[in-house]
Amino acid sequence: MFFDRPDSGENTILVHLTIESDTERDDPSEFEELALSAGAKPVALITGTRRQPSPSYFVGSGKLEEIAAVLHAHKAELVLFNHPLTPSQERNLEKYLECRVLDRTGLILDIFAQRARSHEGKLQVELAQLQHLSSRLKRGWTHLDRQKGGIGMRGAGETQLELDQRMIRQRIKAINKSLDKVRGQRDQGRRSRKRAEIPTVSLVGYTNAGKSTLFNRLTNAGTYAADQLFATLDSTLRRIDLPNFGQAIVADTVGFISHLPHGLVEAFRATLEETSSANLLLHVIDGANEAHEEFKAEVESVLAEIGADKVLRLEVINKIDAIPGMAPRIQRNDAGKPIRVWISAHSGAGIELLNNAITELLADGLVNENVILQPGQAKLRSQLYENNFVTAETMDEEGRYLIDLRLPRAELERLLAQETIQLGEQVRPAEGPKSWPEKATESSLPAANSA
């Protein structure tokens, strides 16, 4: 029921207010792009300013009358608010305007419902929709609101509402059970890649930054890529061969957006775990967009929410073909490590540089070390094997384990800080990747019109 959408668009009124108390403000142009991505036909944009939202209608009485007048003048069927609305505000607005009203969260959910293709994607979207719907059930049963006292006057309203809530709870429980199975399958796949020493490179970034176009350029895949918000919902994995390195897995993920509904983040956690468990994140940034710094901050916020803020990161400044005078190049930090690459995924400019930067980062940061573990440190030994850090092992006459390790320097430092172990030979650089260092120091991204 959640994925049947009309083929034609709908005449829509867009409402965007500037709330003086808000520290972060949404962009009206991005709101219009969201509406177009959902298949709406915006016929008017109503703007205004308020100190605080109205508890009853979000907007004031004067603005409410203005919306109603524009609605009837254009014969529109839908009003979209670029703000989160409470269930009571939605009900009051629909009753006054006599048409459907959706807030920003409902609009994004509708777009996700249209884009979901895989079974997992549909489950994730339905879960977010049910969680959003559960607090808005009552509006569907306003004619059965109250149970009245007296013989023959006891209505079924509350009983029906409770039944609906029970059905939604049961469906949410079933979806979560299915997603737990998906999460287990993904964990198994990640463990298999880890045992095979195949690193994962995950593409992240603001929606419509060009992630899917870059994914297709890197992997020669034919995934759907379009100049629209949330063109990609389903995580896609492809194997690639990096020069002078070997094989790696590239993952394309859902794009982020400002004020991404928390329910969506929770629902898509199984997919987003591909990001938090990746060995390297390619943060794709639309360099031609003047708001790229704000978009970058939004992505960083979501990465922190899903526990991926500590993963090694490489910024990829995309769409340089739309920036006058900008040429492909690699920017490095003071230690000489790549932190930013300028490319055009559409034309292919700079892709070779990007591959070289990825190879350099994945192959860096490992050390070889010999350690001596006592017989009582079997648990630590087991953990080293579980993380695939052990390259060789022998046992001496005293029953001690003489273990050759290959592991990230940061992991070695953590091990030395937490465990009492005896080191063997001097630490030396390792050959070949298995895990990776902390994120390199970043510098600010120049303005879109700078060279």
C-alpha positions, 0 to 999 in steps of 0.5 A, spaced: 500 500 500 505 504 501 508 504 494 502 505 489 503 512 486 500 516 481 503 517 474 501 524 474 504 530 478 499 534 483 499 541 483 502 543 489 503 549 494 509 550 497 510 553 504 517 556 507 517 560 513 523 563 516 523 562 524 527 567 527 529 562 533 532 557 528 539 557 528 539 552 522 535 554 516 533 550 510 534 552 503 527 554 499 530 552 493 532 545 495 525 544 498 523 546 491 527 540 488 525 535 493 517 537 491 519 536 484 523 529 485 517 527 488 513 528 482 509 534 485 507 540 480 509 547 484 504 552 482 506 557 488 511 558 493 509 562 500 514 565 504 514 569 511 517 570 517 515 568 524 518 569 531 515 562 533 511 557 530 503 557 531 502 551 536 495 550 532 497 551 525 504 552 525 503 559 521 499 565 523 492 566 521 493 571 516 498 567 513 493 561 513 488 565 509 493 567 504 495 559 503 487 558 502 486 563 497 492 561 493 490 554 494 483 555 491 486 560 486 490 555 483 486 549 484 491 545 488 490 539 491 496 539 496 500 543 500 507 542 502 511 545 508 518 545 509 518 544 516 516 538 521 509 539 523 506 535 529 500 531 528 495 536 531 498 541 526 497 537 520 490 535 522 488 542 523 491 545 517 487 539 513 481 541 516 481 548 514 484 548 507 480 542 506 486 538 502 492 534 503 498 537 507 505 534 508 511 536 512 518 535 510 519 529 513 512 526 509 515 529 503 522 525 504 518 519 506 514 519 499 520 520 495 524 514 498 517 510 497 518 512 490 525 510 489 526 504 493 527 498 488 530 492 493 526 488 498 531 491 503 530 498 501 522 497 501 522 494 508 526 500 510 522 505 507 516 502 510 519 501 517 520 509 517 513 510 514 509 506 519 513 509 525 511 516 522 504 514 521 503 511 528 502 518 531 498 520 525 493 515 525 487 518 529 486 523 523 483 517 519 478 516 524 475 522 526 468 520 525 469 515 530 473 519 535 469 518 542 465 512 545 459 515 548 455 513 554 448 510 554 445 504 551 446 504 543 451 510 543 458 506 544 462 507 538 467 503 536 472 509 534 477 507 540 477 500 539 478 501 531 484 506 533 487 501 538 486 495 532 490 499 527 496 501 532 496 494 534 497 492 527 502 497 526 506 495 532 506 488 529 508 490 522 514 494 525 516 488 529 516 483 523 520 488 519 525 489 524 526 482 524 527 481 517 532 487 517 535 483 523 536 478 518 539 482 513 544 485 518 546 478 519 547 477 512 551 484 511 555 482 517 557 475 514 559 478 507 563 484 511 567 478 515 568 474 509 571 480 505 575 481 511 578 474 511 580 475 504 583 482 506 579 486 501 578 493 503 571 496 502 571 504 500 564 507 501 561 513 497 558 518 502 555 525 501 550 530 500 544 528 495 545 529 488 553 530 489 554 525 483 556 519 488 552 514 483 555 517 477 562 516 480 560 509 482 559 508 475 565 511 473 570 507 478 566 500 477 563 500 470 557 499 473 550 501 470 546 503 476 541 509 476 544 516 476 540 522 475 540 529 476 535 529 482 535 528 489 535 521 492 536 518 486 540 512 489 536 508 495 539 501 495 546 500 497 550 497 491 557 493 492 562 492 486 569 489 486 574 494 482 582 493 481 586 498 483 593 500 480 599 497 484 594 494 489 589 489 488 582 488 489 577 493 493 570 493 494 566 500 492 559 501 496 554 506 493 550 509 499 544 513 500 545 521 500 544 525 506 540 531 506 539 537 511 535 535 517 534 528 515 529 525 519 531 521 524 526 515 523 530 514 516 537 514 519 534 508 524 530 505 518 536 505 514 541 503 519 543 496 516 545 499 509 549 505 513 553 500 517 556 499 510 559 506 511 561 505 518 565 499 517 568 501 511 576 502 511 575 508 507 570 513 505 570 517 499 566 524 501 563 526 494 562 534 494 559 538 489 564 543 488 560 547 483 554 548 489 555 555 493 552 551 499 558 546 499 560 547 506 553 547 509 552 540 505 559 538 508 557 539 515 550 536 514 554 529 512 559 530 517 553 530 522 550 524 520 556 520 519 557 522 527 550 519 528 552 513 525 558 512 528 562 513 522 566 519 524 572 516 525 573 512 519 579 514 514 576 519 509 578 522 502 574 528 500 572 528 492 570 535 489 566 533 484 563 537 478 569 541 477 567 541 469 562 546 472 568 550 475 571 555 471 579 554 471 579 548 475 583 542 473 584 535 476 589 535 482 590 532 489 591 536 495 595 533 500 596 535 508 603 536 511 605 529 512 604 528 504 598 524 505 592 525 500 586 529 503 582 531 497 582 530 490 578 534 484 575 530 479 569 530 474 565 524 474 561 526 468 567 527 464 572 522 467 577 528 468 581 526 474 579 519 475 586 516 475 588 521 480 583 519 484 585 511 484 592 513 485 590 517 492 585 511 494 591 506 493 596 510 497 591 511 503 589 504 503 596 501 502 599 506 508 599 506 515 600 498 517 606 496 521 609 489 522 611 487 529 613 481 533 610 480 540 610 475 546 604 473 549 604 469 556 599 462 556 594 466 560 593 471 554 589 466 550 583 471 550 588 476 547 591 471 542 584 469 540 582 477 538 588 478 534 586 472 530 579 474 529 581 481 527 586 477 522 592 481 525 596 474 525 601 473 520 605 467 523 606 464 530 610 459 534 611 457 541 617 457 545 620 452 550 616 456 556 609 455 552 609 462 550 606 465 544 611 468 539 606 472 534 608 476 528 603 481 527 601 486 521 596 491 523 594 499 523 599 503 527 593 506 531 591 499 533 598 497 535 598 503 540 591 501 543 594 494 544 600 497 548 596 501 552 591 496 554 595 490 555 601 488 558 605 484 552 612 484 550 615 486 544 620 483 539 623 486 533 623 494 532 616 496 529 617 497 521 612 498 515 608 493 512 607 491 505 599 490 503 593 493 506 589 490 512 586 496 516 587 503 516 589 509 520 585 515 523 583 520 518 588 525 516 588 533 518 583 537 513 583 544 511 577 548 508 574 547 502 575 553 497 569 557 494 566 554 488 569 559 484 576 559 486 582 555 482 
